Amino acid sequence: MHPLTRRRFLAATAGAIAAPVLASAPARAAAGGRRGPFGRHGSPAARRTPQTLYVDPLGRGDFTSVRAAVAATTGSGWTLVLAPGVYRETVALDATRTEATWIGASEDPQDVVIVHDNAAGTPKPGGGTYGTTGSATTTVQADGFTARWITFANDWLRADHPDITGTQAVAIKVQGDRSAFHHCRFLGHQDTLYADSLSLATFARQYFAHCYVEGDVDFVFGRATAVYEHCHFRTLNRTDLTTAPYGFVFAPSTAGANPRGYLVTRSRISSEAPDAYYKLARPWVPSSDTTARPSLTVRDTRLDAGIDAVAPYTDMSASFPWQNQRFAEYRNSGPGAEITVPANRPQLTDEEAGSATRAAYLGDWAPWTGEC
């Protein structure tokens, strides 16, 4: 665990997301890094390294924006410690900035929010529209990325833009291998969490632990090899529709050559919508890879009544029926997991379930080691 993950540098104010009381660098030096309102574990300056940057929207750190802090880094191994606040910006971590760590200083992801409001159909200043990928508030292409206690959000709303038909609005697009998110939140509506890879030939491994994800249409999607453990997925209500389905939780687009796609384990799927108004998943076979064979295993997970138990899966395209893909479940519970039509809910055998583990999916990478 990084030495700064247990440090705080905030002073909370009642009724609002607080900014930290962060002394200037000279003041920290004068104090020997031993004083200041940095929480129960002392000053982070006491263990500051040359590759640690503090970000505070009120100007009491090294930078006031995440984007500026990222731009100041070169090479590998940089840590950003983010003070509580709303960072309204888009951020991209390119493939050269490997082994980066972003930490929410307060250890509460509700306090640190990176958010913007582009959709796929939003006009770009220079002409054209952003498209799904371009709509992302945060993009992570670098390998070895870790985030803790941060909210990644896209707050674009259909109701505010009735003229826009490209309603995909990505909170974060993750493409790097060995990308880990602990105690993070992902907020949006359509296409919230884009767990992907840099190319068809790259099987990027990603790990999400104790995270919260909400949305409505295909809000966890992409072709990464991704494990979601102890996560909470929340389907939203919709006022623009009156009939089911309102949407779909998962839309994997796993490459046909990849033996593993998404694994959801020991998690929960709840809903704000009426009972049975959401599908658990549908397969995404994109035009850029018509050989894709989407893969999703959901095991040891509670599915609340918002999931359609009779027909939890559906097609995205009639050309690629879900029955031809790699969807399976194992020992799920809750009203949304009830097996009423066995053919509609493929189940793993005990032997098959033995290979549906985080270790099998992630290989020699064990990001859960030292979790806090």
Secondary structure, 3 states (H helix, E strand, C coil): CCCCCCCCCCCCCCCCCCCCCCCCHHHHHHCCCCCCCCCCCCCHHHHCCCCEEEECCCCCCCECCHHHHHHHCCCCCCEEEECCEEEECCEEECCCCCCCEEEECCCCCCCEEEEECCCCCCECCCCCECHHHHCCCEEECCCCCEEECCEEEECCCHHHCCCCCCCCCCCEEECCCCEEEECCEEECCCCCEEECCCCCCCCCEEEEECCEEEECEEEEEECCEEEEECCEEEECCCCCCCCCCCEEEEEECCCCCCCCCEEEECCEEEECCCCCCEEEECCCCCCCCCCCCCEEEEECCEECCCECCCCCECCCCCCCCHHHCEEEEECCECHHHCCCCHHHCCECCHHHHCCCCHHHHHCCCCCCCCCC
